[in-house]
Amino acid sequence: MDRTTLDLDIRVPDSDENFRRLVSVLRRRKMSSRIPEPIDAVCDRNNRSRWIREKGALVWTAQSPDGLEQVDVFLSYPISWERLKEDASTMQIRGCPVAVSSREHLIQAKRAVVPPRRKDLRDIEDLEGLP
């Protein structure tokens, strides 16, 4: 059984400074890197590029010590930050305003995963079935 109570997939504007800001927030939540690298490693563009190139990584994940919170950070994304922001809506998550991707952009991003993963195909089907 999956015990995760918070699982966020996020896209951060690609700069080392933005990743440093993200890591600062994750540290305050006592989160750490799920891969065997220090949490600060994601702040270096060279590391992010290496993970994509050598490991085929789509996301980098941080998790809470109890495993109940997880944040998946896209290392690359098929839609520019500017386009995402234009069509995003804002939701409150645990009292914080969060920009949320449009359904169309999320479907586009999931279709861009190569090779397609079963989970993404299920997500696309579910998203397309929403009213």
C-alpha positions in Angstrom: 0.0 0.0 0.0 1.3 3.5 -0.9 1.4 5.5 2.3 2.3 8.8 0.6 -0.1 11.6 1.7 1.5 14.4 -0.4 3.0 13.8 -3.8 3.7 16.9 -5.8 5.1 17.0 -9.3 6.6 20.4 -10.0 8.5 22.3 -12.7 11.0 24.8 -11.6 12.4 27.5 -13.9 15.8 26.1 -14.8 18.4 28.1 -13.0 20.7 27.1 -10.1 19.3 29.9 -8.0 15.7 28.6 -8.4 16.9 25.1 -7.4 18.7 26.6 -4.3 15.5 28.3 -3.3 13.6 25.0 -3.7 16.2 23.1 -1.7 15.8 25.7 1.1 12.1 25.0 1.3 12.6 21.2 1.2 15.2 21.4 4.0 12.8 23.3 6.2 10.4 20.4 5.6 13.2 18.0 6.6 13.2 16.4 3.2 16.2 14.7 1.5 17.2 13.4 -1.9 15.9 10.0 -2.7 18.9 9.2 -4.8 22.3 8.6 -3.1 23.4 12.2 -3.6 23.2 15.2 -1.2 20.1 17.3 -1.6 22.3 20.2 -2.7 23.4 18.3 -5.8 20.2 19.2 -7.6 21.3 22.9 -7.4 24.1 22.3 -9.9 23.0 22.4 -13.6 25.9 20.0 -14.5 24.5 17.4 -12.1 21.0 17.8 -13.5 22.3 17.5 -17.1 24.4 14.4 -16.1 21.4 12.7 -14.5 19.3 13.2 -17.7 22.1 12.1 -20.0 23.5 9.2 -18.0 20.5 7.9 -16.1 17.7 8.9 -18.4 16.2 10.7 -15.4 12.9 12.5 -15.9 12.6 13.8 -12.3 14.6 14.3 -9.2 12.7 13.3 -6.0 12.9 14.6 -2.5 11.1 12.8 0.3 10.3 13.3 4.0 11.9 11.0 6.6 8.7 9.1 7.1 8.0 8.8 3.3 4.6 10.4 3.6 5.6 13.5 1.6 7.3 13.4 -1.8 8.2 16.1 -4.3 9.1 15.1 -7.9 11.0 17.9 -9.7 11.1 17.7 -13.5 14.7 17.9 -14.8 13.5 18.7 -18.2 10.0 19.6 -19.5 8.6 19.8 -23.0 6.7 23.1 -22.3 8.4 26.4 -21.5 8.0 28.0 -18.1 6.4 31.0 -19.7 3.7 28.9 -21.5 3.0 26.9 -18.4 2.6 30.0 -16.3 0.2 31.7 -18.9 -2.3 28.8 -18.7 -1.9 27.8 -15.1 -4.5 28.2 -12.4 -3.8 28.8 -8.7 -4.7 26.4 -6.0 -4.1 26.4 -2.2 -2.1 23.4 -1.0 -1.6 23.3 2.7 -2.2 27.0 2.9 0.3 27.9 0.1 -0.7 29.3 -3.3 0.5 27.0 -6.0 0.4 27.5 -9.8 -1.1 24.3 -11.3 -0.5 23.3 -14.9 -3.5 23.2 -17.3 -4.9 19.7 -18.0 -3.8 20.2 -21.7 -0.2 20.9 -20.7 -0.1 18.0 -18.4 -1.4 15.6 -21.1 1.2 17.1 -23.5 4.0 16.5 -21.0 2.9 12.9 -20.3 2.7 12.2 -24.0 6.3 13.5 -24.4 7.7 10.7 -22.1 9.7 8.3 -24.3 9.4 5.4 -24.0 5.8 5.8 -22.6 5.3 4.5 -19.1 2.2 2.6 -18.1 1.6 5.1 -15.3 1.7 8.0 -17.7 -0.6 6.3 -20.2 -3.1 5.7 -17.4 -2.8 9.3 -16.2 -3.5 10.5 -19.8 -6.6 8.3 -20.0 -7.8 9.6 -16.6 -7.1 13.2 -17.5 -8.9 12.9 -20.9 -11.9 11.4 -19.1 -12.4 14.3 -16.7 -15.3 16.7 -17.4 
